[in-house]
Amino acid sequence: MITLKKVTEKQIVAGSVGAEGNHDGCNPAPTTVTFTPVGDDLDYASKSEESGRPKARLSKIE
């Protein structure tokens, strides 16, 4: 689940926690994630050390 925490001109900050019913490979620990606009895309970054601090580029598919 992702819960909105803060929105600024440069970034969206959210809290993230795994659902109880998720598979064993899903880390259930709460963490902070950020979404940063880059052109028409969003950069996603998780601060979860247990998950390896994953990052991704999210793009709209038309």
Predicted model as a PDB file, atoms N, CA, C, CB and O in Angstrom, pLDDT in the B-factor column:
MODEL        1                                                                  
ATOM      1  N   MET A   1       0.850  -1.157   0.000  1.00 81.00           N  
ATOM      2  CA  MET A   1       0.000   0.000   0.000  1.00 81.00           C  
ATOM      3  C   MET A   1       0.907   1.235   0.000  1.00 81.00           C  
ATOM      4  CB  MET A   1      -0.973  -0.011   1.224  1.00 81.00           C  
ATOM      5  O   MET A   1       1.928   1.257   0.687  1.00 81.00           O  
ATOM      6  N   ILE A   2       0.539   2.246  -0.759  1.00 87.00           N  
ATOM      7  CA  ILE A   2       1.268   3.512  -0.803  1.00 87.00           C  
ATOM      8  C   ILE A   2       0.341   4.601  -0.284  1.00 87.00           C  
ATOM      9  CB  ILE A   2       1.772   3.839  -2.255  1.00 87.00           C  
ATOM     10  O   ILE A   2      -0.807   4.716  -0.715  1.00 87.00           O  
ATOM     11  N   THR A   3       0.863   5.411   0.664  1.00 92.00           N  
ATOM     12  CA  THR A   3       0.095   6.496   1.261  1.00 92.00           C  
ATOM     13  C   THR A   3       0.823   7.816   1.020  1.00 92.00           C  
ATOM     14  CB  THR A   3      -0.124   6.253   2.781  1.00 92.00           C  
ATOM     15  O   THR A   3       1.998   7.958   1.358  1.00 92.00           O  
ATOM     16  N   LEU A   4       0.124   8.765   0.442  1.00 96.00           N  
ATOM     17  CA  LEU A   4       0.697  10.075   0.159  1.00 96.00           C  
ATOM     18  C   LEU A   4       1.090  10.775   1.450  1.00 96.00           C  
ATOM     19  CB  LEU A   4      -0.290  10.936  -0.633  1.00 96.00           C  
ATOM     20  O   LEU A   4       0.300  10.846   2.391  1.00 96.00           O  
ATOM     21  N   LYS A   5       2.333  11.300   1.493  1.00 96.00           N  
ATOM     22  CA  LYS A   5       2.812  12.043   2.662  1.00 96.00           C  
ATOM     23  C   LYS A   5       2.965  13.527   2.366  1.00 96.00           C  
ATOM     24  CB  LYS A   5       4.141  11.477   3.140  1.00 96.00           C  
ATOM     25  O   LYS A   5       2.567  14.371   3.169  1.00 96.00           O  
ATOM     26  N   LYS A   6       3.550  13.847   1.196  1.00 97.00           N  
ATOM     27  CA  LYS A   6       3.849  15.238   0.893  1.00 97.00           C  
ATOM     28  C   LYS A   6       4.016  15.420  -0.608  1.00 97.00           C  
ATOM     29  CB  LYS A   6       5.112  15.699   1.637  1.00 97.00           C  
ATOM     30  O   LYS A   6       4.519  14.534  -1.299  1.00 97.00           O  
ATOM     31  N   VAL A   7       3.588  16.582  -1.107  1.00 97.00           N  
ATOM     32  CA  VAL A   7       3.782  16.952  -2.510  1.00 97.00           C  
ATOM     33  C   VAL A   7       4.453  18.309  -2.545  1.00 97.00           C  
ATOM     34  CB  VAL A   7       2.428  16.973  -3.298  1.00 97.00           C  
ATOM     35  O   VAL A   7       3.987  19.259  -1.917  1.00 97.00           O  
ATOM     36  N   THR A   8       5.558  18.398  -3.288  1.00 95.00           N  
ATOM     37  CA  THR A   8       6.243  19.668  -3.485  1.00 95.00           C  
ATOM     38  C   THR A   8       6.274  19.959  -4.984  1.00 95.00           C  
ATOM     39  CB  THR A   8       7.692  19.636  -2.880  1.00 95.00           C  
ATOM     40  O   THR A   8       5.772  19.168  -5.784  1.00 95.00           O  
ATOM     41  N   GLU A   9       6.848  21.066  -5.354  1.00 93.00           N  
ATOM     42  CA  GLU A   9       6.964  21.385  -6.785  1.00 93.00           C  
ATOM     43  C   GLU A   9       7.857  20.392  -7.515  1.00 93.00           C  
ATOM     44  CB  GLU A   9       7.509  22.798  -6.970  1.00 93.00           C  
ATOM     45  O   GLU A   9       7.724  20.214  -8.726  1.00 93.00           O  
ATOM     46  N   LYS A  10       8.765  19.745  -6.793  1.00 95.00           N  
ATOM     47  CA  LYS A  10       9.754  18.882  -7.432  1.00 95.00           C  
ATOM     48  C   LYS A  10       9.572  17.395  -7.164  1.00 95.00           C  
ATOM     49  CB  LYS A  10      11.102  19.282  -6.991  1.00 95.00           C  
ATOM     50  O   LYS A  10      10.217  16.577  -7.818  1.00 95.00           O  
ATOM     51  N   GLN A  11       8.696  17.016  -6.202  1.00 96.00           N  
ATOM     52  CA  GLN A  11       8.660  15.618  -5.810  1.00 96.00           C  
ATOM     53  C   GLN A  11       7.358  15.253  -5.098  1.00 96.00           C  
ATOM     54  CB  GLN A  11       9.841  15.304  -4.918  1.00 96.00           C  
ATOM     55  O   GLN A  11       6.719  16.088  -4.458  1.00 96.00           O  
ATOM     56  N   ILE A  12       6.987  13.980  -5.230  1.00 96.00           N  
ATOM     57  CA  ILE A  12       5.891  13.387  -4.469  1.00 96.00           C  
ATOM     58  C   ILE A  12       6.538  12.408  -3.494  1.00 96.00           C  
ATOM     59  CB  ILE A  12       4.822  12.672  -5.412  1.00 96.00           C  
ATOM     60  O   ILE A  12       7.334  11.563  -3.903  1.00 96.00           O  
ATOM     61  N   VAL A  13       6.205  12.513  -2.218  1.00 97.00           N  
ATOM     62  CA  VAL A  13       6.762  11.633  -1.188  1.00 97.00           C  
ATOM     63  C   VAL A  13       5.615  10.803  -0.612  1.00 97.00           C  
ATOM     64  CB  VAL A  13       7.496  12.456  -0.057  1.00 97.00           C  
ATOM     65  O   VAL A  13       4.555  11.331  -0.276  1.00 97.00           O  
ATOM     66  N   ALA A  14       5.848   9.497  -0.506  1.00 96.00           N  
ATOM     67  CA  ALA A  14       4.816   8.599   0.000  1.00 96.00           C  
ATOM     68  C   ALA A  14       5.419   7.579   0.953  1.00 96.00           C  
ATOM     69  CB  ALA A  14       4.103   7.890  -1.157  1.00 96.00           C  
ATOM     70  O   ALA A  14       6.621   7.314   0.926  1.00 96.00           O  
ATOM     71  N   GLY A  15       4.566   7.016   1.791  1.00 94.00           N  
ATOM     72  CA  GLY A  15       4.950   5.899   2.634  1.00 94.00           C  
ATOM     73  C   GLY A  15       4.477   4.620   1.972  1.00 94.00           C  
ATOM     74  O   GLY A  15       3.420   4.596   1.342  1.00 94.00           O  
ATOM     75  N   SER A  16       5.246   3.570   2.110  1.00 87.00           N  
ATOM     76  CA  SER A  16       4.897   2.296   1.490  1.00 87.00           C  
ATOM     77  C   SER A  16       5.061   1.170   2.509  1.00 87.00           C  
ATOM     78  CB  SER A  16       5.774   2.034   0.236  1.00 87.00           C  
ATOM     79  O   SER A  16       6.022   1.148   3.277  1.00 87.00           O  
ATOM     80  N   VAL A  17       4.123   0.250   2.505  1.00 81.00           N  
ATOM     81  CA  VAL A  17       4.205  -0.923   3.379  1.00 81.00           C  
ATOM     82  C   VAL A  17       3.578  -2.111   2.637  1.00 81.00           C  
ATOM     83  CB  VAL A  17       3.478  -0.664   4.760  1.00 81.00           C  
ATOM     84  O   VAL A  17       2.557  -1.972   1.965  1.00 81.00           O  
ATOM     85  N   GLY A  18       4.208  -3.266   2.775  1.00 71.00           N  
ATOM     86  CA  GLY A  18       3.692  -4.471   2.128  1.00 71.00           C  
ATOM     87  C   GLY A  18       2.415  -4.950   2.792  1.00 71.00           C  
ATOM     88  O   GLY A  18       2.258  -4.839   4.008  1.00 71.00           O  
ATOM     89  N   ALA A  19       1.509  -5.479   1.997  1.00 68.00           N  
ATOM     90  CA  ALA A  19       0.246  -6.010   2.516  1.00 68.00           C  
ATOM     91  C   ALA A  19       0.488  -7.346   3.218  1.00 68.00           C  
ATOM     92  CB  ALA A  19      -0.790  -6.178   1.374  1.00 68.00           C  
ATOM     93  O   ALA A  19       1.421  -8.073   2.876  1.00 68.00           O  
ATOM     94  N   GLU A  20      -0.350  -7.660   4.193  1.00 72.00           N  
ATOM     95  CA  GLU A  20      -0.210  -8.906   4.957  1.00 72.00           C  
ATOM     96  C   GLU A  20      -0.237 -10.151   4.075  1.00 72.00           C  
ATOM     97  CB  GLU A  20      -1.311  -9.000   5.990  1.00 72.00           C  
ATOM     98  O   GLU A  20       0.465 -11.120   4.365  1.00 72.00           O  
ATOM     99  N   GLY A  21      -1.023 -10.147   3.018  1.00 71.00           N  
ATOM    100  CA  GLY A  21      -1.174 -11.325   2.174  1.00 71.00           C  
ATOM    101  C   GLY A  21      -0.135 -11.458   1.074  1.00 71.00           C  
ATOM    102  O   GLY A  21      -0.225 -12.383   0.267  1.00 71.00           O  
ATOM    103  N   ASN A  22       0.846 -10.570   1.014  1.00 70.00           N  
ATOM    104  CA  ASN A  22       1.867 -10.638  -0.037  1.00 70.00           C  
ATOM    105  C   ASN A  22       2.733 -11.885   0.105  1.00 70.00           C  
ATOM    106  CB  ASN A  22       2.747  -9.389  -0.003  1.00 70.00           C  
ATOM    107  O   ASN A  22       2.829 -12.467   1.185  1.00 70.00           O  
ATOM    108  N   HIS A  23       3.362 -12.286  -0.996  1.00 66.00           N  
ATOM    109  CA  HIS A  23       4.237 -13.463  -0.989  1.00 66.00           C  
ATOM    110  C   HIS A  23       5.469 -13.215  -0.105  1.00 66.00           C  
ATOM    111  CB  HIS A  23       4.676 -13.818  -2.435  1.00 66.00           C  
ATOM    112  O   HIS A  23       5.740 -12.075   0.270  1.00 66.00           O  
ATOM    113  N   ASP A  24       6.203 -14.261   0.225  1.00 68.00           N  
ATOM    114  CA  ASP A  24       7.347 -14.164   1.133  1.00 68.00           C  
ATOM    115  C   ASP A  24       8.472 -13.284   0.597  1.00 68.00           C  
ATOM    116  CB  ASP A  24       7.885 -15.537   1.415  1.00 68.00           C  
ATOM    117  O   ASP A  24       9.270 -12.771   1.380  1.00 68.00           O  
ATOM    118  N   GLY A  25       8.551 -13.100  -0.707  1.00 66.00           N  
ATOM    119  CA  GLY A  25       9.604 -12.267  -1.295  1.00 66.00           C  
ATOM    120  C   GLY A  25       9.347 -10.781  -1.137  1.00 66.00           C  
ATOM    121  O   GLY A  25      10.220  -9.968  -1.440  1.00 66.00           O  
ATOM    122  N   CYS A  26       8.169 -10.414  -0.671  1.00 70.00           N  
ATOM    123  CA  CYS A  26       7.813  -9.006  -0.481  1.00 70.00           C  
ATOM    124  C   CYS A  26       8.198  -8.568   0.926  1.00 70.00           C  
ATOM    125  CB  CYS A  26       6.297  -8.777  -0.728  1.00 70.00           C  
ATOM    126  O   CYS A  26       7.796  -9.192   1.908  1.00 70.00           O  
ATOM    127  N   ASN A  27       8.974  -7.498   1.020  1.00 70.00           N  
ATOM    128  CA  ASN A  27       9.382  -6.976   2.318  1.00 70.00           C  
ATOM    129  C   ASN A  27       8.228  -6.170   2.914  1.00 70.00           C  
ATOM    130  CB  ASN A  27      10.667  -6.101   2.190  1.00 70.00           C  
ATOM    131  O   ASN A  27       7.811  -5.178   2.316  1.00 70.00           O  
ATOM    132  N   PRO A  28       7.698  -6.570   4.083  1.00 73.00           N  
ATOM    133  CA  PRO A  28       6.547  -5.886   4.667  1.00 73.00           C  
ATOM    134  C   PRO A  28       6.906  -4.631   5.472  1.00 73.00           C  
ATOM    135  CB  PRO A  28       5.806  -6.838   5.549  1.00 73.00           C  
ATOM    136  O   PRO A  28       6.006  -3.927   5.932  1.00 73.00           O  
ATOM    137  N   ALA A  29       8.200  -4.334   5.651  1.00 78.00           N  
ATOM    138  CA  ALA A  29       8.610  -3.197   6.487  1.00 78.00           C  
ATOM    139  C   ALA A  29       8.211  -1.865   5.841  1.00 78.00           C  
ATOM    140  CB  ALA A  29      10.135  -3.231   6.727  1.00 78.00           C  
ATOM    141  O   ALA A  29       8.354  -1.697   4.630  1.00 78.00           O  
ATOM    142  N   PRO A  30       7.712  -0.920   6.643  1.00 85.00           N  
ATOM    143  CA  PRO A  30       7.372   0.405   6.118  1.00 85.00           C  
ATOM    144  C   PRO A  30       8.621   1.132   5.615  1.00 85.00           C  
ATOM    145  CB  PRO A  30       6.670   1.246   7.199  1.00 85.00           C  
ATOM    146  O   PRO A  30       9.702   0.989   6.187  1.00 85.00           O  
ATOM    147  N   THR A  31       8.467   1.900   4.558  1.00 89.00           N  
ATOM    148  CA  THR A  31       9.571   2.685   4.010  1.00 89.00           C  
ATOM    149  C   THR A  31       9.028   3.935   3.330  1.00 89.00           C  
ATOM    150  CB  THR A  31      10.404   1.843   3.013  1.00 89.00           C  
ATOM    151  O   THR A  31       7.815   4.103   3.207  1.00 89.00           O  
ATOM    152  N   THR A  32       9.901   4.786   2.901  1.00 94.00           N  
ATOM    153  CA  THR A  32       9.534   5.994   2.164  1.00 94.00           C  
ATOM    154  C   THR A  32       9.904   5.818   0.705  1.00 94.00           C  
ATOM    155  CB  THR A  32      10.229   7.245   2.758  1.00 94.00           C  
ATOM    156  O   THR A  32      10.984   5.319   0.389  1.00 94.00           O  
ATOM    157  N   VAL A  33       9.008   6.227  -0.189  1.00 94.00           N  
ATOM    158  CA  VAL A  33       9.286   6.214  -1.619  1.00 94.00           C  
ATOM    159  C   VAL A  33       9.068   7.619  -2.168  1.00 94.00           C  
ATOM    160  CB  VAL A  33       8.387   5.177  -2.361  1.00 94.00           C  
ATOM    161  O   VAL A  33       8.252   8.382  -1.652  1.00 94.00           O  
ATOM    162  N   THR A  34       9.811   7.946  -3.222  1.00 96.00           N  
ATOM    163  CA  THR A  34       9.657   9.253  -3.866  1.00 96.00           C  
ATOM    164  C   THR A  34       9.383   9.062  -5.350  1.00 96.00           C  
ATOM    165  CB  THR A  34      10.919  10.130  -3.656  1.00 96.00           C  
ATOM    166  O   THR A  34       9.860   8.114  -5.973  1.00 96.00           O  
ATOM    167  N   PHE A  35       8.612   9.978  -5.894  1.00 96.00           N  
ATOM    168  CA  PHE A  35       8.328  10.050  -7.320  1.00 96.00           C  
ATOM    169  C   PHE A  35       8.752  11.438  -7.771  1.00 96.00           C  
ATOM    170  CB  PHE A  35       6.803   9.767  -7.639  1.00 96.00           C  
ATOM    171  O   PHE A  35       8.232  12.440  -7.281  1.00 96.00           O  
ATOM    172  N   THR A  36       9.696  11.499  -8.708  1.00 97.00           N  
ATOM    173  CA  THR A  36      10.237  12.771  -9.175  1.00 97.00           C  
ATOM    174  C   THR A  36       9.977  12.902 -10.671  1.00 97.00           C  
ATOM    175  CB  THR A  36      11.757  12.880  -8.865  1.00 97.00           C  
ATOM    176  O   THR A  36      10.424  12.053 -11.441  1.00 97.00           O  
ATOM    177  N   PRO A  37       9.260  13.951 -11.106  1.00 96.00           N  
ATOM    178  CA  PRO A  37       9.018  14.136 -12.533  1.00 96.00           C  
ATOM    179  C   PRO A  37      10.326  14.353 -13.307  1.00 96.00           C  
ATOM    180  CB  PRO A  37       8.075  15.321 -12.754  1.00 96.00           C  
ATOM    181  O   PRO A  37      11.198  15.116 -12.892  1.00 96.00           O  
ATOM    182  N   VAL A  38      10.430  13.654 -14.444  1.00 95.00           N  
ATOM    183  CA  VAL A  38      11.550  13.822 -15.368  1.00 95.00           C  
ATOM    184  C   VAL A  38      10.931  13.858 -16.758  1.00 95.00           C  
ATOM    185  CB  VAL A  38      12.637  12.658 -15.226  1.00 95.00           C  
ATOM    186  O   VAL A  38      10.643  12.811 -17.338  1.00 95.00           O  
ATOM    187  N   GLY A  39      10.727  15.054 -17.295  1.00 93.00           N  
ATOM    188  CA  GLY A  39      10.006  15.174 -18.566  1.00 93.00           C  
ATOM    189  C   GLY A  39       8.598  14.641 -18.387  1.00 93.00           C  
ATOM    190  O   GLY A  39       7.874  15.074 -17.490  1.00 93.00           O  
ATOM    191  N   ASP A  40       8.203  13.692 -19.247  1.00 92.00           N  
ATOM    192  CA  ASP A  40       6.880  13.070 -19.154  1.00 92.00           C  
ATOM    193  C   ASP A  40       6.882  11.820 -18.266  1.00 92.00           C  
ATOM    194  CB  ASP A  40       6.380  12.708 -20.545  1.00 92.00           C  
ATOM    195  O   ASP A  40       5.843  11.179 -18.106  1.00 92.00           O  
ATOM    196  N   ASP A  41       8.025  11.473 -17.694  1.00 95.00           N  
ATOM    197  CA  ASP A  41       8.169  10.269 -16.875  1.00 95.00           C  
ATOM    198  C   ASP A  41       8.221  10.630 -15.394  1.00 95.00           C  
ATOM    199  CB  ASP A  41       9.436   9.489 -17.277  1.00 95.00           C  
ATOM    200  O   ASP A  41       8.260  11.802 -15.017  1.00 95.00           O  
ATOM    201  N   LEU A  42       8.220   9.576 -14.562  1.00 95.00           N  
ATOM    202  CA  LEU A  42       8.457   9.726 -13.125  1.00 95.00           C  
ATOM    203  C   LEU A  42       9.600   8.804 -12.733  1.00 95.00           C  
ATOM    204  CB  LEU A  42       7.168   9.406 -12.295  1.00 95.00           C  
ATOM    205  O   LEU A  42       9.614   7.635 -13.117  1.00 95.00           O  
ATOM    206  N   ASP A  43      10.554   9.319 -11.973  1.00 97.00           N  
ATOM    207  CA  ASP A  43      11.567   8.468 -11.363  1.00 97.00           C  
ATOM    208  C   ASP A  43      11.027   8.016 -10.019  1.00 97.00           C  
ATOM    209  CB  ASP A  43      12.940   9.213 -11.208  1.00 97.00           C  
ATOM    210  O   ASP A  43      10.579   8.835  -9.216  1.00 97.00           O  
ATOM    211  N   TYR A  44      11.069   6.703  -9.770  1.00 96.00           N  
ATOM    212  CA  TYR A  44      10.632   6.090  -8.514  1.00 96.00           C  
ATOM    213  C   TYR A  44      11.881   5.693  -7.743  1.00 96.00           C  
ATOM    214  CB  TYR A  44       9.691   4.847  -8.764  1.00 96.00           C  
ATOM    215  O   TYR A  44      12.798   5.104  -8.315  1.00 96.00           O  
ATOM    216  N   ALA A  45      11.929   6.007  -6.448  1.00 96.00           N  
ATOM    217  CA  ALA A  45      13.053   5.579  -5.609  1.00 96.00           C  
ATOM    218  C   ALA A  45      12.516   5.176  -4.239  1.00 96.00           C  
ATOM    219  CB  ALA A  45      14.127   6.713  -5.476  1.00 96.00           C  
ATOM    220  O   ALA A  45      11.758   5.913  -3.609  1.00 96.00           O  
ATOM    221  N   SER A  46      12.924   3.996  -3.797  1.00 91.00           N  
ATOM    222  CA  SER A  46      12.545   3.489  -2.480  1.00 91.00           C  
ATOM    223  C   SER A  46      13.752   3.599  -1.556  1.00 91.00           C  
ATOM    224  CB  SER A  46      12.035   2.012  -2.564  1.00 91.00           C  
ATOM    225  O   SER A  46      14.885   3.367  -1.978  1.00 91.00           O  
ATOM    226  N   LYS A  47      13.511   3.951  -0.300  1.00 91.00           N  
ATOM    227  CA  LYS A  47      14.597   4.036   0.677  1.00 91.00           C  
ATOM    228  C   LYS A  47      14.771   2.742   1.462  1.00 91.00           C  
ATOM    229  CB  LYS A  47      14.345   5.182   1.636  1.00 91.00           C  
ATOM    230  O   LYS A  47      15.514   2.712   2.443  1.00 91.00           O  
ATOM    231  N   SER A  48      14.099   1.679   1.047  1.00 88.00           N  
ATOM    232  CA  SER A  48      14.155   0.396   1.748  1.00 88.00           C  
ATOM    233  C   SER A  48      15.507  -0.286   1.545  1.00 88.00           C  
ATOM    234  CB  SER A  48      13.027  -0.522   1.268  1.00 88.00           C  
ATOM    235  O   SER A  48      15.797  -0.799   0.464  1.00 88.00           O  
ATOM    236  N   GLU A  49      16.322  -0.286   2.586  1.00 85.00           N  
ATOM    237  CA  GLU A  49      17.615  -0.973   2.507  1.00 85.00           C  
ATOM    238  C   GLU A  49      17.422  -2.480   2.372  1.00 85.00           C  
ATOM    239  CB  GLU A  49      18.469  -0.659   3.748  1.00 85.00           C  
ATOM    240  O   GLU A  49      18.188  -3.139   1.669  1.00 85.00           O  
ATOM    241  N   GLU A  50      16.403  -3.037   3.040  1.00 80.00           N  
ATOM    242  CA  GLU A  50      16.131  -4.476   2.977  1.00 80.00           C  
ATOM    243  C   GLU A  50      15.803  -4.923   1.554  1.00 80.00           C  
ATOM    244  CB  GLU A  50      14.977  -4.838   3.915  1.00 80.00           C  
ATOM    245  O   GLU A  50      16.069  -6.067   1.183  1.00 80.00           O  
ATOM    246  N   SER A  51      15.234  -4.034   0.768  1.00 82.00           N  
ATOM    247  CA  SER A  51      14.872  -4.360  -0.618  1.00 82.00           C  
ATOM    248  C   SER A  51      15.943  -3.926  -1.615  1.00 82.00           C  
ATOM    249  CB  SER A  51      13.547  -3.705  -0.978  1.00 82.00           C  
ATOM    250  O   SER A  51      15.768  -4.101  -2.821  1.00 82.00           O  
ATOM    251  N   GLY A  52      17.049  -3.360  -1.128  1.00 85.00           N  
ATOM    252  CA  GLY A  52      18.124  -2.942  -2.022  1.00 85.00           C  
ATOM    253  C   GLY A  52      17.949  -1.547  -2.591  1.00 85.00           C  
ATOM    254  O   GLY A  52      18.572  -1.209  -3.598  1.00 85.00           O  
ATOM    255  N   ARG A  53      17.108  -0.728  -1.962  1.00 91.00           N  
ATOM    256  CA  ARG A  53      16.841   0.650  -2.425  1.00 91.00           C  
ATOM    257  C   ARG A  53      16.509   0.691  -3.930  1.00 91.00           C  
ATOM    258  CB  ARG A  53      18.067   1.556  -2.134  1.00 91.00           C  
ATOM    259  O   ARG A  53      17.204   1.350  -4.702  1.00 91.00           O  
ATOM    260  N   PRO A  54      15.453  -0.012  -4.333  1.00 91.00           N  
ATOM    261  CA  PRO A  54      15.122  -0.086  -5.763  1.00 91.00           C  
ATOM    262  C   PRO A  54      14.772   1.273  -6.360  1.00 91.00           C  
ATOM    263  CB  PRO A  54      13.964  -1.038  -5.976  1.00 91.00           C  
ATOM    264  O   PRO A  54      14.212   2.143  -5.693  1.00 91.00           O  
ATOM    265  N   LYS A  55      15.119   1.428  -7.633  1.00 96.00           N  
ATOM    266  CA  LYS A  55      14.804   2.621  -8.411  1.00 96.00           C  
ATOM    267  C   LYS A  55      14.223   2.185  -9.747  1.00 96.00           C  
ATOM    268  CB  LYS A  55      16.067   3.516  -8.616  1.00 96.00           C  
ATOM    269  O   LYS A  55      14.535   1.105 -10.247  1.00 96.00           O  
ATOM    270  N   ALA A  56      13.371   3.040 -10.323  1.00 96.00           N  
ATOM    271  CA  ALA A  56      12.772   2.725 -11.614  1.00 96.00           C  
ATOM    272  C   ALA A  56      12.360   4.010 -12.311  1.00 96.00           C  
ATOM    273  CB  ALA A  56      11.558   1.783 -11.447  1.00 96.00           C  
ATOM    274  O   ALA A  56      12.184   5.042 -11.662  1.00 96.00           O  
ATOM    275  N   ARG A  57      12.209   3.955 -13.614  1.00 97.00           N  
ATOM    276  CA  ARG A  57      11.667   5.052 -14.410  1.00 97.00           C  
ATOM    277  C   ARG A  57      10.292   4.610 -14.876  1.00 97.00           C  
ATOM    278  CB  ARG A  57      12.604   5.424 -15.626  1.00 97.00           C  
ATOM    279  O   ARG A  57      10.168   3.596 -15.561  1.00 97.00           O  
ATOM    280  N   LEU A  58       9.255   5.361 -14.513  1.00 95.00           N  
ATOM    281  CA  LEU A  58       7.884   5.036 -14.894  1.00 95.00           C  
ATOM    282  C   LEU A  58       7.480   5.910 -16.075  1.00 95.00           C  
ATOM    283  CB  LEU A  58       6.907   5.234 -13.697  1.00 95.00           C  
ATOM    284  O   LEU A  58       7.595   7.135 -16.018  1.00 95.00           O  
ATOM    285  N   SER A  59       7.008   5.278 -17.142  1.00 96.00           N  
ATOM    286  CA  SER A  59       6.613   5.985 -18.350  1.00 96.00           C  
ATOM    287  C   SER A  59       5.161   5.681 -18.696  1.00 96.00           C  
ATOM    288  CB  SER A  59       7.531   5.608 -19.518  1.00 96.00           C  
ATOM    289  O   SER A  59       4.688   4.560 -18.511  1.00 96.00           O  
ATOM    290  N   LYS A  60       4.473   6.674 -19.191  1.00 90.00           N  
ATOM    291  CA  LYS A  60       3.095   6.498 -19.640  1.00 90.00           C  
ATOM    292  C   LYS A  60       3.105   5.737 -20.967  1.00 90.00           C  
ATOM    293  CB  LYS A  60       2.370   7.878 -19.790  1.00 90.00           C  
ATOM    294  O   LYS A  60       3.882   6.044 -21.872  1.00 90.00           O  
ATOM    295  N   ILE A  61       2.234   4.749 -21.060  1.00 90.00           N  
ATOM    296  CA  ILE A  61       2.072   4.005 -22.304  1.00 90.00           C  
ATOM    297  C   ILE A  61       0.743   4.407 -22.898  1.00 90.00           C  
ATOM    298  CB  ILE A  61       2.149   2.458 -22.076  1.00 90.00           C  
ATOM    299  O   ILE A  61      -0.297   4.313 -22.247  1.00 90.00           O  
ATOM    300  N   GLU A  62       0.784   4.847 -24.112  1.00 79.00           N  
ATOM    301  CA  GLU A  62      -0.451   5.312 -24.765  1.00 79.00           C  
ATOM    302  C   GLU A  62      -1.117   4.235 -25.537  1.00 79.00           C  
ATOM    303  CB  GLU A  62      -0.173   6.460 -25.673  1.00 79.00           C  
ATOM    304  O   GLU A  62      -2.164   4.467 -26.142  1.00 79.00           O  
TER     305      GLU A  62                                                      
ENDMDL                                                                          
END                                                                             
